[in-house]
Amino acid sequence: MDQALNERQRVVLDWVGQGCPEGVWPDSTYKTSGQALQNRGLIKVTKRRGHWSAHLTEKGRQHLTERGILPVEQSTRPPERPARKPAPPRPRAAPNARTNYADQLLEELAANDGCLIKPIESGPHAVNWTSRVNAARKSGKIPHTQELYGYRTHRGYEIKLVDIPAWRLAELTPLPVPARLTKPHAVVAALQKQPQPMGLTKPLQGRALRIIQTLIAATEAQGHKAALGTTQGAPPPHRRRKAPPHFTITAQGESVGFLVLQEQDRSEHVPTDKELADAKKYSWMRIARFDYTPSSRLRFMLRGGSPHRASEWADLPDRPLEDQLAEIVQEVGLRGEAAERKRLADQQAREVQQKRWEAVMQEARAAYAHAYRVKHLGEQADAWHKANHLTEYVTAVRDRATSLPPGQERTEIEAWLAFADAHLQHLTESASAPKLPTPPKPSGDDLKPFLGHWSPYGPRSY
């Protein structure tokens, strides 16, 4: 029988014998091989409501048994007639079940510090890593404190098993919203005095104020501060998402702005007779496609800081905004903590930068002093050579002067020799008694050649 089946058909037959586990095939090309196997009487294919399934026939089970492969169906349902004695077991060619893929993937991740990079291949036998990652997620073997990610990168298909942040695992206590305001916070009281400070309809504004009261009270209990934002009313609908915040909550120096919006319901616009007439009369006339009406749903938009859970919270059909207040309070605290960590990291980075700059400046001053003394040494050597050459010249002039008779010429040469001797004495003293000079205090420009990319005026680089 093997001679009648190609390699692809044998793999599909083995897969059906294992109960058709999911996560094996990257596409549906196995159905073509399945049809060929059904034509040979090895499997039975069933198609119901778009669902494809297959199971072995007695002939197919016998074929796998002869090849030393134990079908899943045979272990749960005995054959109708005695089967031949199976041949010695041989390595299976069929893919593993989904749970085996999950075990293999998790073991490999554990051996590689939770990170794998797999090559992305093509072709009928290429591994579908997206399917295998999904199978591992569904296997129930990933710890509840970890998450499995898989995505394409320029290096290949990257798979990571990472720890879930502690804040996502924390159990949040729901915050009850009062039925009425009794002692409103100063921010809520200021909003109450305005007729429509947030542009909400009157029935919805009372609910929004109660939610804001609960939100501010919970955040102030954690040490945060609330302040009033703009009370100029709502902007036009197409600009309302860009409006300034209605109030702010500051957590550990990070100010988080809150913009409260009323959701809009959209419906098909029915043109009026006038609109139809105007559109027919004027070519530039455009009839709106939709009508927008205020709904009873609220939306809170948060701005400022580093988002963690989200930046918007809104009423949902099965989860009103009141049930999400604990998450918003946590979000404010998380943004404050992130800002504090960044502030401390920036401060530490500045301190490290300052120390590095001070060390570089100290080295630059030492290099400047060395260069100054080297330059002075060269000047001393030049003075010594100059004194030697001048001495030879003066000696030659003196020898000539002694040979001259008394007179004006000799008198002038003797005057010149007196001047030359005084100058030579000064040069000789400087060259014969060298001293280590003390460099003057360097300026910023003096130190620049020794600082590389650093600035001489502060701990920064060019």
C-alpha positions as CSV (number, residue, x, y, z in Angstrom):
1,M,0.0,0.0,0.0
2,D,2.9,2.4,0.7
3,Q,3.9,2.3,-2.9
4,A,0.4,3.7,-3.8
5,L,0.8,6.7,-1.4
6,N,3.1,9.6,-1.7
7,E,4.9,11.2,1.3
8,R,2.3,13.9,1.7
9,Q,-0.6,11.4,1.8
10,R,1.2,9.2,4.3
11,V,1.7,12.3,6.6
12,V,-2.0,13.2,6.3
13,L,-3.0,9.6,7.0
14,D,-0.8,9.5,10.1
15,W,-2.3,12.8,11.3
16,V,-5.9,11.5,10.9
17,G,-4.8,8.4,12.9
18,Q,-3.8,10.7,15.7
19,G,-7.3,12.3,15.9
20,C,-6.6,15.3,13.7
21,P,-4.9,17.5,16.3
22,E,-5.1,21.3,15.7
23,G,-2.2,23.6,15.1
24,V,-0.4,21.3,12.6
25,W,-1.3,22.5,9.2
26,P,-0.6,26.2,8.2
27,D,-3.3,26.0,5.5
28,S,-6.1,23.7,4.1
29,T,-4.1,21.8,1.5
30,Y,-4.3,18.7,3.6
31,K,-8.0,18.4,2.4
32,T,-6.8,17.5,-1.1
33,S,-4.7,14.6,0.2
34,G,-7.6,13.6,2.4
35,Q,-9.8,13.2,-0.6
36,A,-7.2,11.0,-2.3
37,L,-7.1,8.8,0.9
38,Q,-10.9,8.6,0.9
39,N,-10.8,7.4,-2.7
40,R,-8.5,4.6,-1.6
41,G,-10.8,3.6,1.3
42,L,-8.3,4.5,4.0
43,I,-10.3,7.4,5.7
44,K,-13.8,8.7,5.7
45,V,-14.2,12.5,5.3
46,T,-17.3,14.3,6.7
47,K,-18.3,17.9,5.8
48,R,-21.1,19.4,7.9
49,R,-21.9,23.1,8.0
50,G,-18.5,24.0,6.7
51,H,-16.6,21.9,9.3
52,W,-14.2,19.3,7.8
53,S,-13.5,16.1,9.8
54,A,-12.1,12.7,9.0
55,H,-11.6,9.3,10.7
56,L,-9.9,6.1,9.8
57,T,-11.6,3.2,8.1
58,E,-10.8,-0.4,9.1
59,K,-8.5,-0.5,6.1
60,G,-6.7,2.7,7.2
61,R,-6.3,1.4,10.8
62,Q,-4.8,-1.8,9.5
63,H,-2.5,0.1,7.2
64,L,-1.1,2.2,10.1
65,T,-0.8,-0.9,12.3
66,E,1.3,-2.7,9.7
67,R,3.6,0.3,9.7
68,G,4.0,0.1,13.5
69,I,1.9,3.2,14.3
70,L,-0.9,2.9,16.9
71,P,-3.8,5.0,15.9
72,V,-5.7,7.0,18.6
73,E,-9.0,5.4,17.5
74,Q,-7.5,1.9,18.0
75,S,-6.7,2.6,21.6
76,T,-10.3,3.4,22.4
77,R,-12.2,1.2,20.0
78,P,-11.0,-2.4,19.4
79,P,-10.9,-3.6,15.7
80,E,-13.8,-5.5,14.3
81,R,-11.5,-8.4,13.3
82,P,-8.2,-9.5,14.5
83,A,-5.3,-7.4,13.2
84,R,-2.1,-8.7,12.0
85,K,0.9,-8.8,14.3
86,P,2.4,-5.4,14.2
87,A,5.8,-4.8,12.8
88,P,8.6,-3.5,15.0
89,P,8.0,0.2,15.9
90,R,9.6,2.7,13.5
91,P,10.0,6.4,13.9
92,R,6.8,8.2,13.3
93,A,6.5,10.6,10.4
94,A,3.3,12.2,11.6
95,P,3.3,15.6,13.4
96,N,2.9,15.6,17.2
97,A,-0.3,16.6,18.9
98,R,-0.9,20.2,19.9
99,T,-0.1,19.6,23.5
100,N,3.2,18.0,22.5
101,Y,4.0,21.1,20.5
102,A,3.2,23.2,23.5
103,D,5.5,21.1,25.8
104,Q,8.3,21.3,23.2
105,L,7.9,25.0,22.8
106,L,7.8,25.8,26.5
107,E,10.8,23.5,27.2
108,E,12.8,25.3,24.5
109,L,11.8,28.7,25.9
110,A,12.9,27.7,29.4
111,A,16.2,26.6,28.1
112,N,16.8,29.9,26.3
113,D,15.8,32.4,29.0
114,G,12.3,32.8,27.6
115,C,13.2,34.1,24.1
116,L,13.4,32.2,20.8
117,I,14.0,33.4,17.2
118,K,12.8,31.0,14.6
119,P,13.5,31.2,10.8
120,I,10.5,32.1,8.7
121,E,10.2,29.5,5.9
122,S,7.7,28.9,3.1
123,G,6.4,25.8,1.4
124,P,4.0,23.0,2.3
125,H,6.3,21.6,5.1
126,A,7.1,25.0,6.6
127,V,6.4,25.3,10.3
128,N,3.5,27.7,11.2
129,W,4.9,29.3,14.3
130,T,1.8,31.5,14.8
131,S,-0.3,28.4,15.0
132,R,2.1,26.7,17.4
133,V,2.1,29.8,19.7
134,N,-1.7,29.8,19.7
135,A,-1.7,26.1,20.5
136,A,0.7,26.7,23.4
137,R,-1.6,29.5,24.7
138,K,-4.6,27.1,24.6
139,S,-2.8,24.2,26.2
140,G,-3.3,25.6,29.7
141,K,0.4,24.9,30.5
142,I,1.5,28.5,30.6
143,P,1.7,29.8,34.2
144,H,-1.0,32.4,35.1
145,T,1.8,34.9,35.9
146,Q,3.3,34.8,32.4
147,E,2.3,35.6,28.8
148,L,3.4,34.1,25.5
149,Y,4.0,36.5,22.6
150,G,4.9,35.7,19.0
151,Y,5.5,38.1,16.2
152,R,7.5,38.6,13.0
153,T,10.7,40.7,13.1
154,H,13.6,41.4,10.7
155,R,15.5,38.6,12.4
156,G,12.7,36.0,12.1
157,Y,9.7,34.9,14.1
158,E,10.4,36.0,17.7
159,I,8.7,34.1,20.5
160,K,8.9,35.4,24.1
161,L,7.6,34.2,27.4
162,V,7.4,37.2,29.8
163,D,6.2,37.8,33.3
164,I,2.9,39.6,33.7
165,P,3.4,42.9,35.6
166,A,2.3,42.7,39.2
167,W,-0.1,45.6,38.7
168,R,-2.1,43.5,36.2
169,L,-2.4,40.6,38.6
170,A,-3.5,42.8,41.5
171,E,-7.1,42.4,42.7
172,L,-8.8,45.8,42.7
173,T,-11.5,46.6,45.2
174,P,-14.6,48.1,43.5
175,L,-15.3,51.8,44.4
176,P,-19.0,52.5,45.3
177,V,-20.4,55.6,43.7
178,P,-22.9,57.5,45.9
179,A,-26.5,58.0,44.8
180,R,-26.3,61.7,45.5
181,L,-23.6,64.3,46.4
182,T,-23.6,65.4,50.0
183,K,-20.2,66.9,50.6
184,P,-18.7,67.6,47.1
185,H,-15.0,68.1,46.7
186,A,-13.9,71.6,45.8
187,V,-13.4,70.6,42.2
188,V,-16.8,69.0,42.0
189,A,-18.4,72.0,43.7
190,A,-16.8,74.3,41.1
191,L,-18.1,72.2,38.3
192,Q,-21.6,72.2,39.8
193,K,-21.7,76.0,39.7
194,Q,-21.3,76.0,36.0
195,P,-24.4,75.3,33.9
196,Q,-22.7,72.9,31.5
197,P,-18.9,73.0,32.2
198,M,-18.3,69.6,30.5
199,G,-20.9,70.0,27.7
200,L,-23.0,67.2,29.1
201,T,-26.8,67.0,29.0
202,K,-28.3,67.7,32.4
203,P,-29.4,64.1,33.3
204,L,-25.9,62.8,32.5
205,Q,-24.0,65.7,34.2
206,G,-25.2,64.6,37.7
207,R,-23.9,61.1,37.2
208,A,-20.6,62.4,35.9
209,L,-20.1,64.6,38.9
210,R,-20.8,61.6,41.3
211,I,-18.2,59.5,39.4
212,I,-15.7,62.4,39.6
213,Q,-16.3,62.8,43.3
214,T,-15.6,59.1,43.9
215,L,-12.5,59.2,41.7
216,I,-11.0,62.3,43.4
217,A,-11.8,60.9,46.9
218,A,-10.1,57.6,46.1
219,T,-7.0,59.2,44.6
220,E,-6.6,61.8,47.4
221,A,-6.7,58.9,49.9
222,Q,-3.5,57.7,48.2
223,G,-1.9,61.1,48.6
224,H,-2.6,62.6,45.2
225,K,-4.0,66.1,44.6
226,A,-6.9,67.2,42.4
227,A,-7.3,70.6,40.7
228,L,-9.9,72.2,38.5
229,G,-9.3,72.5,34.7
230,T,-11.2,74.4,32.1
231,T,-14.8,75.4,32.6
232,Q,-15.4,77.1,29.3
233,G,-17.9,74.6,28.0
234,A,-17.6,72.0,25.4
235,P,-16.0,72.7,22.0
236,P,-17.7,71.6,18.7
237,P,-18.2,67.8,18.3
238,H,-15.4,67.5,15.8
239,R,-12.9,69.1,18.2
240,R,-14.1,67.7,21.5
241,R,-11.4,65.1,21.8
242,K,-8.8,67.8,21.6
243,A,-10.3,70.0,24.3
244,P,-8.4,70.9,27.4
245,P,-9.0,68.7,30.5
246,H,-11.9,69.4,32.9
247,F,-9.8,68.5,35.9
248,T,-6.4,67.1,36.8
249,I,-5.0,64.7,39.4
250,T,-1.3,65.0,40.3
251,A,0.4,61.9,41.5
252,Q,4.1,62.1,42.6
253,G,4.6,65.2,40.5
254,E,2.9,63.8,37.3
255,S,-0.2,65.7,36.3
256,V,-2.9,63.6,34.7
257,G,-5.6,65.5,32.9
258,F,-9.2,64.2,32.7
259,L,-11.5,65.0,29.8
260,V,-15.1,64.0,30.2
261,L,-17.1,63.3,27.1
262,Q,-20.6,62.3,26.2
263,E,-20.8,59.6,23.6
264,Q,-22.8,60.2,20.4
265,D,-25.3,57.9,18.7
266,R,-25.1,57.8,15.0
267,S,-28.0,57.2,12.7
268,E,-28.6,57.5,9.0
269,H,-29.6,61.0,7.9
270,V,-32.8,61.4,6.0
271,P,-32.5,64.4,3.7
272,T,-35.2,67.0,3.9
273,D,-36.9,68.5,0.8
274,K,-35.0,71.7,1.3
275,E,-31.6,69.8,1.4
276,L,-32.5,67.9,-1.7
277,A,-33.5,71.1,-3.5
278,D,-30.4,72.9,-2.4
279,A,-28.2,70.0,-3.5
280,K,-29.8,70.1,-6.9
281,K,-29.5,73.9,-7.1
282,Y,-25.9,74.2,-5.8
283,S,-23.1,71.9,-7.0
284,W,-21.1,72.5,-3.8
285,M,-23.9,71.4,-1.6
286,R,-23.2,68.2,0.3
287,I,-25.9,66.4,2.3
288,A,-24.7,64.8,5.6
289,R,-24.8,61.0,5.7
290,F,-25.4,60.7,9.4
291,D,-27.1,62.4,12.3
292,Y,-25.5,62.4,15.7
293,T,-27.5,62.6,19.0
294,P,-26.2,62.6,22.6
295,S,-26.4,59.3,24.3
296,S,-26.4,58.3,27.9
297,R,-22.8,56.9,27.8
298,L,-19.8,58.6,29.3
299,R,-16.1,58.5,28.3
300,F,-13.1,59.5,30.4
301,M,-9.9,60.4,28.5
302,L,-6.6,60.6,30.4
303,R,-3.7,62.7,29.3
304,G,-0.2,63.0,30.7
305,G,2.3,60.5,32.0
306,S,3.1,57.0,30.7
307,P,-0.1,54.9,29.9
308,H,-0.3,51.4,31.5
309,R,-3.8,50.0,31.2
310,A,-5.3,52.5,28.8
311,S,-5.9,56.1,28.1
312,E,-9.7,56.0,27.7
313,W,-12.4,54.4,29.7
314,A,-16.1,54.4,28.5
315,D,-19.5,52.8,29.4
316,L,-19.8,49.3,27.9
317,P,-23.0,47.3,27.5
318,D,-22.0,44.8,30.2
319,R,-19.6,47.1,32.3
320,P,-20.6,50.7,33.1
321,L,-18.0,53.3,34.0
322,E,-18.7,52.9,37.7
323,D,-17.3,49.3,37.6
324,Q,-14.1,50.6,36.0
325,L,-13.2,53.3,38.5
326,A,-10.8,51.1,40.4
327,E,-8.8,50.6,37.2
328,I,-8.7,54.4,36.6
329,V,-7.5,55.1,40.1
330,Q,-4.8,52.4,39.7
331,E,-3.8,54.0,36.3
332,V,-3.3,57.4,38.0
333,G,-1.0,55.8,40.6
334,L,0.9,53.8,38.0
335,R,1.6,56.9,36.0
336,G,2.8,58.7,39.1
337,E,5.1,55.8,40.0
338,A,6.5,55.7,36.5
339,A,7.1,59.4,36.6
340,E,8.9,59.1,39.9
341,R,11.0,56.2,38.6
342,K,11.9,58.3,35.6
343,R,12.7,61.3,37.8
344,L,15.0,59.2,40.0
345,A,16.6,57.6,36.9
346,D,17.2,61.0,35.3
347,Q,18.7,62.3,38.6
348,Q,21.0,59.3,38.8
349,A,22.0,59.8,35.1
350,R,22.7,63.5,35.8
351,E,24.9,62.6,38.8
352,V,26.8,60.0,36.7
353,Q,27.2,62.6,33.9
354,Q,28.4,65.2,36.4
355,K,31.0,62.8,37.8
356,R,32.2,61.8,34.4
357,W,32.5,65.4,33.3
358,E,34.4,66.3,36.5
359,A,36.8,63.4,35.9
360,V,37.3,64.5,32.2
361,M,37.8,68.1,33.3
362,Q,40.5,67.1,35.8
363,E,42.3,65.1,33.1
364,A,42.0,68.1,30.7
365,R,43.5,70.5,33.3
366,A,46.4,68.0,33.8
367,A,46.9,67.7,30.1
368,Y,46.8,71.4,29.6
369,A,49.4,71.9,32.4
370,H,51.7,69.3,30.8
371,A,51.3,70.9,27.3
372,Y,52.1,74.3,28.8
373,R,55.3,73.1,30.4
374,V,56.3,71.2,27.3
375,K,55.9,74.4,25.3
376,H,57.9,76.3,27.9
377,L,60.7,73.7,27.7
378,G,60.9,74.2,24.0
379,E,61.2,77.9,24.5
380,Q,64.0,77.4,27.0
381,A,65.8,75.1,24.5
382,D,65.4,77.7,21.8
383,A,66.8,80.4,24.1
384,W,69.9,78.3,24.9
385,H,70.6,77.7,21.2
386,K,70.1,81.4,20.6
387,A,72.5,82.3,23.4
388,N,75.2,80.0,22.0
389,H,74.9,81.4,18.5
390,L,74.9,85.0,19.8
391,T,77.9,84.3,22.0
392,E,79.9,83.1,18.9
393,Y,78.8,86.3,17.0
394,V,79.7,88.6,19.9
395,T,83.1,87.0,20.3
396,A,83.8,87.5,16.6
397,V,82.9,91.1,16.8
398,R,85.1,91.7,19.9
399,D,88.1,90.1,18.1
400,R,87.6,92.5,15.2
401,A,87.2,95.5,17.6
402,T,90.5,94.9,19.3
403,S,92.2,95.1,15.9
404,L,90.8,98.6,15.2
405,P,92.7,101.7,16.1
406,P,91.1,104.2,18.5
407,G,88.4,106.2,16.9
408,Q,84.7,106.6,16.3
409,E,84.2,103.2,14.7
410,R,85.8,101.4,17.6
411,T,83.8,103.4,20.1
412,E,80.5,102.5,18.4
413,I,81.4,98.8,18.3
414,E,82.4,98.8,22.0
415,A,79.0,100.4,22.9
416,W,77.3,97.6,20.9
417,L,79.4,95.0,22.7
418,A,78.3,96.4,26.1
419,F,74.6,96.0,25.1
420,A,75.2,92.5,23.6
421,D,77.1,91.4,26.8
422,A,74.2,92.5,29.0
423,H,71.7,90.7,26.8
424,L,73.8,87.6,26.7
425,Q,74.1,87.5,30.4
426,H,70.3,87.5,30.7
427,L,69.9,84.8,28.2
428,T,72.6,82.7,29.8
429,E,71.1,82.9,33.2
430,S,67.6,81.9,31.8
431,A,69.1,78.9,30.0
432,S,71.5,77.8,32.8
433,A,68.9,77.9,35.6
434,P,65.6,76.4,34.2
435,K,62.6,76.3,36.5
436,L,59.3,74.3,36.3
437,P,56.8,77.0,35.3
438,T,53.3,77.3,37.0
439,P,50.7,77.2,34.3
440,P,48.1,80.0,34.4
441,K,44.4,79.2,35.1
442,P,43.1,77.8,31.9
443,S,40.0,79.2,30.2
444,G,37.3,77.2,28.5
445,D,38.9,77.7,25.1
446,D,42.2,76.5,26.5
447,L,40.7,73.2,27.7
448,K,38.7,72.4,24.6
449,P,41.5,70.6,22.7
450,F,41.7,68.2,25.6
451,L,38.0,67.5,26.2
452,G,37.0,65.6,23.1
453,H,33.2,65.8,22.7
454,W,32.7,67.3,26.2
455,S,31.9,70.9,26.8
456,P,34.2,72.9,29.2
457,Y,31.1,74.8,30.5
458,G,29.0,72.0,32.0
459,P,28.3,68.2,32.0
460,R,27.1,68.0,28.5
461,S,28.6,66.8,25.2
462,Y,28.5,68.1,21.6
